[in-house]
Amino acid sequence: MDRYNPIAIEEKWQQHWQAQGLDKTPEAQDKPKFYALSMFPYPSGNLHMGHVRNYTITDVIARVHRMQGYRVLHPMGWDAFGLPAENAAIDRGVHPAKWTYQNIAQMRSELQRLGLSYDWEREVATCSPDYYHWTQWIFLEFFKAGLAYQKESAVNWDPIDQTVLANEQVDSQGRSWRSGALVERRLLRQWFLKITDYAEQLLTDLDQLDGWPDRVKLMQANWIGKSTGAQVSFKTEAGDELPVFTTRPDTLWGATFMVLSPEHPLVDALTTPEQAEAIATYKTAAAAKSEIDRTADDRDKTGVWTGSYAINPVNDERIPIWIADYVLVEYGTGAIMAVPAHDQRDFEFARTFNLPIKVVIQPSDRPLDAATMTEAYAQDGVMVNSEALNGIPAGKGEGQSVLAAVQWLEKTGRGKGMVTYRLRDWLISRQRYWGVPIPVIYCPECGIVPVPDADLPVRLPEDVELTGRGASPLAGLESWLNVPCPSCGTPARRETDTMDTFIDSSWYFLRFTDARNGNQVFDPAIANDWMPVDQYVGGIEHAILHLLYSRFFTKFLRDRGVLNFSEPFKRLLTQGMVQV
């Protein structure tokens, strides 16, 4: 018996299968469809065993369904923009495009030698103008819908990669998901996508995902973070309103001080001359801390009194206004009412600065004395010292104090019931080169003007100097930067930030259905035929990033009339990791 010669035998039969078009996606719709997909890789240069594990799983699934009589779509592509290629280019003196396409060629060759049954005619690379043309088109659809906007915001700054990060790209230790650097906070004007408009849909539609792991759905639900309560406006003695959101409006009568974020827009106006130096020093120190540092439960509470007072709207009591770094300007309203008797964080702050504590919930088994309390009481009981709520059982159920408080606030016009979410709008600006140019033009006459569809793609120029110094090198390329306004012809300039690479991966599974379409993002009829993906395989580390963003894009494109479904992936398999 001849010895098995893998090089000769595998190459021979792979060539034969390719000539037969064995893995080509059927165009006829005479059989049931099956879309098998693995999360596409970043082209880093070589495959590793993690790639092989992931792609073998999907390949087996695709082959089984072909044998069972399905028409199968099983594509492969490249998540090819991003900081690693740009950093490699800076380190090695090689252009990111050259580096990326070399790596793609190497990894494609390795995947083909493995014999995986991909339809290579549908291959895409997100750094190709043929692909990012439509990434820009989707951005402009968001812009037209009022869901892509600019604002000045306290953002996460990666001091190593010299760019901003979305909240989802910072880990629980306050470090960059990519570089590992401790993230800093900076105030910058940036582009956002209004994912918060879809918060409720993203949360409730998790119930439709029967083929997803419960762990992934729970992670998304916790990240979206729905809270039900009320919004109430306190007023400063100067007449300015300080709205707060609280999940326990029944404890409003126990609020004995207010705390604002150091970045709150009213801080300077509220600061008295005597407190100005202390406030300025504290604001500087807070700006240097990460969100994780600022909100950690086990750290000592710090803060500074502004010198001003607010009026509690439920009892007209005069209470001091402080700033403290544990309150974040981008969460809620950037201001809280502090109820130290019934919130541990507020209790610790009150004890640190000798602020008053007022009990408004009494337990049934013992009386609470504010003077002798050693910790906040955060359990159920009976409402006291709360006027209209006195004697009502404390809690969030029917007939209990929270609902009663909301009804009283709305009846008296002092507040209203409200739902809020932990989810923040998606920060997509990146101050680096190797990414999709944001297709807008700044005109001194017209303001922000979208690039006309006919002028897409806005191509990423290749003749740039890469520095990695925290500003896009596109800003120094005058020949690319300066353009006439598409609306009025006035000399104008392009946006120099590029998009977060998670934008690219939020719709690639749709492009695979019609990958060679040069006239539109994809033919809706073709995409609606193949989608949703029947089996998706990838790492659980993408539960909050890629998977949440992909669901958002799908729902948005549905609302733009392009898609007729709401969820992109029917079944999700998180394959785990290969550890050495």
Phi, psi and omega in degrees: 000131180292147175290146178289125179249095188299322183296312183290312186290314183292318179296319180301310186284329176296319177296321179295315179297321179295317178298325179285343187068036187298327185258004180292141182288126178296140177268328179293148182252035184273359179230160175295146184268155170214122181253110179253129186213135168257150175302126185289151189271157164282131183282085185273347175130321180215146172290152171232177186294335174297319175299311184301317180300309183299311189283334176293321179303309183292326180296318178298316180299317180297316181296317180300317182289329173297316181293336179274003175097009177276153164272125192245134169254118182221086187260173176215145178203196191222126176274081206260349174274167173137168185295324182303319179293321180292317178295321177296321179296318179296317182292324189253353182071029179244139179295141181304325180296314180297314179301314184294312183290330172297316180294321177299315180299319180295313184287326176298316179300319181291320177296321179293322178293333176290342178080021180290143192271062180270149169272093186290348176291345180256011180302136175229154172229126187294342179274357178281136176304331178296334178267309187287346166312313186276337169298317177295322179297318179296318176304316181293331173295318174300317182297314180298328181277359182077016183254358170245123185210164177252145170203158173276131186210152170287118188239165176276125182244124178271110184288343177273307180279353174055052178203166177276161180229145171291158179304324182292347182260014176242128185278182185292347177262006180078024181248153179299132179301331184261306188272338184086359182288149173290121188285141176255165177251131178224154177261111184222156174269122189222166175268140180229152166253136189275067178295338181296336176295342181251011186303313183293319177296317180298327179283306186291328181287352172301332180294340179281344191269069181294335182268011179258149174297139179302326182298319180292317179297322178294320178298319179292317179299319179293324180290321178294319167059064179288134177229138179246133181187227182213153171251133182226140179256119167277156176239141173283165179293342176274356177100357178285145179269140177236086180290143175228148171252136178220140174277351179234070179296343178293343181263010181304325181291346178262006178285122183244354172198167175244152176230127177253153169296145176303336181268000182303136185297342181265359185301312182298319181293329181277344185282124177281158181306323182295333184258358189300315183294316181295320179295315181298317179297318182293319180299318179297317181294321180294323182296336182274355183261149175283163177300322180297316179299318186291328187255004181299134183290333189267006180266154179296141180280134178233158179176172179220136175286136180285341187096353183249170182231156173240164178252122177290120188291342183271339181221005177061021177283146180271121183231145183288150178252120179248166164243147178207146186285350178283352173260129184252135186294331184272358178252129183062229180255003183078010179216145177229152166272134183261123180240081191295335180292339189227017174218122188296320179297316178293326179298313180297320179296316181297318179292323180298321186248015175055048179263155185293150178233131184231122181279129175234356173233120179255129175289160183280339188264346181197149177277139176267137175241117184304327184290333186249001180297138177252351175201163180290148176259113186240031180246182181282165180179220180233140182287136176223163177053032186228028175049252187297341184264354185305132178089350180280139177300134180281131179157180186255003183276177178298134180079008180252183197290326184295311179295322178296322180294318179298315179299318180294318180298317181289322179295321182270358180072024182257000179178181180209149175296146185205150173247134176232169183227148174290329181304133176251160176299150189277115178280117188246354180287139174226133184269047180226173188272309195279078180195181182281123175299136178285120192275064174228158181233138180261115181250133179295341180262317188260347184084220180278122183239125177290143174295130180301146180307323182294340181264004177278150000278150164283106188284144176281114182291150182263340185270069181235158174260119182270124183239328184068030186260017173096001172226140182299133177296345177297335181294338180262003183260088188301321183295333178268324188290316188270120182217157173286148177297131179297339183269316187237351178085356179296143175306130185219184181219152179280158166292136182256348174287152173250170185273149170307136183292345175292343171298314183300318185275359182276357181215004186299328180296335175282321180294325179304331182290338183209058196292340184254015180285115180266355186255342180205166184304321171185159175285118182305324181296320180290315180297318181291337176287314185278326184277160356289166171299129182281322177221118179248138182231129179180181188279146179292344178296347180261013185300320184264336183268270187303314186292321178291316181296321180295321176296319178298311180299318181298315180294323178294313180294330171299314182290339175274003176082015182267326183241156180243022179222166189247341183233135186279334189230116180291307182239141180233128174243121176262109196279353183081187184237150171271118181250137182263000000 
